[in-house]
Amino acid sequence: MFQPLDRRTFLKAAGVSVALPLLESMSPAIVSAATAAAAPKRMVIICNVLGLYGNSLFPKAPGRDYESTEYLDLIKDHREDFTLFSGFAHEGQTGREPHSCELTWLTSAQGPALGGFRNSISVDQVAADQLGYTTRFPSVVFGSSNTISQSFTSSGVMVPAENRPARMFTKMFLEGKPHQIAREKQNLSDGRSILDTLMSQTESLKRRVSTADKEQLDEYFTAFRSAEQNLSEAQVWSNRPKPSVGEAPEDVRANTDILGRVQLVMDIIPLILQTDTSRVVALKIQDHRAVPEVDGVSDEHHNLSHHGKEPGKIEQLRKIERGLMTCYGSLLSQLKQKKEANGSLLDSSQVLLGSNLGNANAHNSRNLPIMLAGGGYKHGSYVAHDKDKNSPLCNLFVTMLNNMGTGVETESFGQSTGALTW
């Protein structure tokens, strides 16, 4: 019989600690996987602030038998794992600037950035406040390019986004004195995994846990090494001096590499959830104000989102967005592959992808594209709300908050008129 482990068990070597995923062996009363403690509920929210091209995303007709589209084909392996929505909006989103609705996508506060405007709390921070320090970090907020986020406290203060995944990786998964962590980061740059120094402990741990836990540990260590490798490659490029001849640096993690930056975050999110480091994660895919390093793209993402219906610009925009949809699909795949309790990590993690713009070409913040995956919901449909009289996006937010379990349930949020069912 395996030995119970403390939930806060870490692997330690050379002064550095590495977090472990939640294992069934960490519940002291467990005698078998059948009686394993229920997996915690999680919330992941991803916003692409420059919208998603509707003609490539939305099917012609709603229902379970919808005909797939260009973008949905990229995540066809997860057709039964997500629900696509149209016809959502927040009222009163005309602000000081055309893109001011970015500020209020997670809050629904009206009149963004107008005189006297004060934002309200965002849905992710409502969940974080209620969960508190149940986890090491009540919430984790990422930005793909800068520190401006869509997460706001109850006082209307923005929560800064972390736009350096390597720094967040160190903060979350490594503990130790600064010089000890620096040494391990150097090892990482030299191509050596932190797990290499913990080999004897990992083998000892595997002998103490159940067969299911052994499989989960193997999955986790594989993902951990993969994240290390990706971050190591990014670090190499970030430390490379820029050429003095005026040409753009070949930086695979430069601000121009939108897809590379987004994918790094997608690879870290499963580790955050699996280790119960946090149960609330938000990612803002931002306007990078640069020509993306995507084959066939020669203009800035922002300019392409305002394509004026020009076929050439639309084709370039679709190339970028196909890449982003592929990143989203990779996140779903990773969450689905990781097993815990009586299901997968995706079963207990609701993952929302959407935008504050329904028609980016016209700066229109109605008919928002919204996709919700995982979380234990019944999926597999395209649900179309009235395109002229939109439904409150906040109704979905209420449902998501209630899905988080005891202590987070609520009857209302923002502009909601009730919980959403479908």
Stockholm file with secondary structure:
# STOCKHOLM 1.0

chainA/1-422         MFQPLDRRTFLKAAGVSVALPLLESMSPAIVSAATAAAAPKRMVIICNVLGLYGNSLFPKAPGRDYESTEYLDLIKDHREDFTLFSGFAHEGQTGREPHSCELTWLTSAQGPALGGFRNSISVDQVAADQLGYTTRFPSVVFGSSNTISQSFTSSGVMVPAENRPARMFTKMFLEGKPHQIAREKQNLSDGRSILDTLMSQTESLKRRVSTADKEQLDEYFTAFRSAEQNLSEAQVWSNRPKPSVGEAPEDVRANTDILGRVQLVMDIIPLILQTDTSRVVALKIQDHRAVPEVDGVSDEHHNLSHHGKEPGKIEQLRKIERGLMTCYGSLLSQLKQKKEANGSLLDSSQVLLGSNLGNANAHNSRNLPIMLAGGGYKHGSYVAHDKDKNSPLCNLFVTMLNNMGTGVETESFGQSTGALTW
#=GR chainA/1-422 SS CCCCCCTTCEEEETTEEEECCCCGGGSTTCSSGGGCCCCCCEEEEEEETTCCCHHHHSCSSCBTTCCCCHHHHTTGGGGGGEEEEEEEECSSCCCSSTTGGGGGTTTCCSSTTSTTCCCCCCHHHHHHHHHGGGSSSSCEEEESSSSCCSCBCTTSCBCCCBCCHHHHHHHHHEESCHHHHHHHHHHHHTTCCGGGGGHHHHHHHHHHSCHHHHHHHHHHHHHHHHHHHHHHHHHHHHHSCCCSSSCCCCCTTSTTCHHHHHHHHHHHHHHHHHTTSCSEEEEEECCCSSCCSCTTCCSCHHHHHTCTTCHHHHHHHHHHHHHHHHHHHHHHHHHHHCEETTEETTTTEEEEEECSCSBGGGTBCSSEEEEEEETTCCCCCEEECCSSSCEEHHHHHHHHHHHTCTTTCCSCCTTCSSCCCC
#=GC SS_cons         CCCCCCTTCEEEETTEEEECCCCGGGSTTCSSGGGCCCCCCEEEEEEETTCCCHHHHSCSSCBTTCCCCHHHHTTGGGGGGEEEEEEEECSSCCCSSTTGGGGGTTTCCSSTTSTTCCCCCCHHHHHHHHHGGGSSSSCEEEESSSSCCSCBCTTSCBCCCBCCHHHHHHHHHEESCHHHHHHHHHHHHTTCCGGGGGHHHHHHHHHHSCHHHHHHHHHHHHHHHHHHHHHHHHHHHHHSCCCSSSCCCCCTTSTTCHHHHHHHHHHHHHHHHHTTSCSEEEEEECCCSSCCSCTTCCSCHHHHHTCTTCHHHHHHHHHHHHHHHHHHHHHHHHHHHCEETTEETTTTEEEEEECSCSBGGGTBCSSEEEEEEETTCCCCCEEECCSSSCEEHHHHHHHHHHHTCTTTCCSCCTTCSSCCCC
//
